[in-house]
Amino acid sequence: MLKGFKDFIMKGNVLDLAVAVIIGAAFTTVVNALVESVLMPFISALVGSPNFDSFAVVTLNGNQIQFGVLLTAIVNFLLVAAAVYFVIVLPMNRMIERRNRRLGITPEQSADPQVALLTEIRDVLAAQSSGGPKH
């Protein structure tokens, strides 16, 4: 029973996931600092308000419906997504492309072999169902 648990814990996927969660939690601080200390003050300087909470407030039967709070949440989400894309994803993709060019790896070569196999199987099945040559 303990051997099975040890095998499960030592699998690469579990360790990769644990590392990703830890790094993600640590990186959250960096992204939040970028959004809260750089991007939001910049938007506040342009718009004149640090958020849109007081924008589009409607009172209905004594209850306030605050569309601005939703707008603030959407803007914050888009800022975080943009920060992650432009600070992490885009530079990482460029580094990978440069490495692949240096190593002489073309995009076709770096494709997943399972995808290539599944594509071949799909093509054979399509040929068989259309009355084409059978393999």
C-alpha positions in Angstrom: 0.0 0.0 0.0 2.8 2.5 0.9 4.7 1.5 -2.3 1.7 2.5 -4.4 1.5 5.8 -2.6 5.2 6.4 -3.1 4.9 5.6 -6.8 2.0 8.0 -7.1 3.8 10.8 -5.3 7.0 10.3 -7.3 5.3 10.5 -10.7 6.5 13.4 -12.8 3.1 14.8 -13.2 2.5 15.2 -9.5 5.8 16.8 -8.9 5.4 19.1 -11.9 2.0 20.2 -10.6 3.4 20.8 -7.2 6.2 23.0 -8.6 3.8 24.8 -10.8 1.4 25.6 -7.9 4.3 26.9 -5.7 5.8 29.0 -8.5 2.4 30.3 -9.5 1.7 31.3 -5.9 5.0 33.1 -5.7 4.5 34.8 -9.1 1.1 36.1 -8.0 2.9 38.7 -5.9 4.9 39.9 -8.9 1.8 40.1 -11.1 -0.3 41.9 -8.4 2.6 44.4 -7.8 2.7 45.1 -11.6 -1.1 45.6 -11.8 -1.6 47.5 -8.5 1.6 49.6 -8.5 2.2 50.3 -12.2 -0.8 49.6 -14.4 -3.7 50.8 -12.2 -2.0 54.1 -11.2 -1.3 54.7 -14.9 -5.0 54.1 -15.7 -6.0 56.2 -12.7 -3.8 59.1 -14.0 -5.5 58.8 -17.5 -9.1 58.3 -16.3 -9.0 60.2 -13.0 -10.2 57.4 -10.8 -8.4 54.3 -9.5 -11.4 52.1 -10.2 -14.9 52.3 -11.7 -16.8 51.3 -8.6 -18.9 54.4 -8.5 -19.6 54.3 -12.3 -23.1 53.4 -13.4 -24.8 52.9 -10.0 -28.5 52.3 -10.3 -30.9 52.4 -7.4 -33.9 50.0 -7.7 -36.4 49.8 -4.8 -33.7 51.1 -2.4 -31.1 48.6 -3.5 -27.9 49.8 -5.3 -26.9 47.9 -8.4 -23.3 48.7 -9.0 -22.3 47.9 -12.6 -19.0 49.8 -12.0 -17.8 47.1 -9.6 -18.2 44.5 -12.3 -16.4 46.8 -14.8 -13.5 47.2 -12.3 -13.2 43.4 -11.9 -13.2 43.0 -15.7 -10.5 45.6 -16.2 -8.4 44.1 -13.4 -8.8 40.7 -15.0 -7.7 42.0 -18.4 -4.7 43.8 -16.9 -3.6 40.6 -15.1 -4.1 38.6 -18.3 -2.1 41.2 -20.3 0.7 41.3 -17.7 1.0 37.5 -17.7 1.0 37.4 -21.5 3.4 40.2 -22.2 5.7 39.5 -19.3 5.8 35.7 -19.3 4.2 34.0 -22.3 5.5 36.2 -25.1 9.2 36.3 -23.9 9.1 32.6 -23.2 7.8 31.8 -26.7 10.5 34.0 -28.2 13.2 32.2 -26.2 11.9 28.8 -27.3 11.8 30.0 -31.0 15.4 31.2 -30.8 16.5 28.0 -29.1 14.8 25.9 -31.8 16.4 27.9 -34.6 19.8 27.6 -32.9 19.3 23.8 -32.7 17.8 23.6 -36.2 14.5 22.3 -35.0 11.6 23.2 -37.3 8.0 23.5 -36.0 7.1 20.3 -37.8 9.8 18.4 -36.0 8.9 19.7 -32.6 5.3 18.5 -33.0 4.0 15.9 -30.6 4.5 12.4 -32.0 1.2 11.3 -30.7 -0.5 14.0 -32.7 1.3 12.8 -35.8 0.2 9.2 -35.2 -3.4 10.2 -34.6 -3.4 12.3 -37.8 -2.1 9.3 -39.7 -4.8 7.1 -38.2 -7.5 9.7 -39.1 -6.3 9.8 -42.6 -6.3 6.0 -43.0 -9.9 5.8 -41.6 -11.0 8.6 -43.8 -9.6 6.8 -46.9 -11.3 3.6 -45.8 -14.7 5.2 -45.3 -14.5 6.9 -48.7 -13.8 3.6 -50.5 -10.2 4.5 -51.0 -7.3 2.0 -50.8 -7.2 0.0 -47.6 -4.0 -0.4 -45.6 
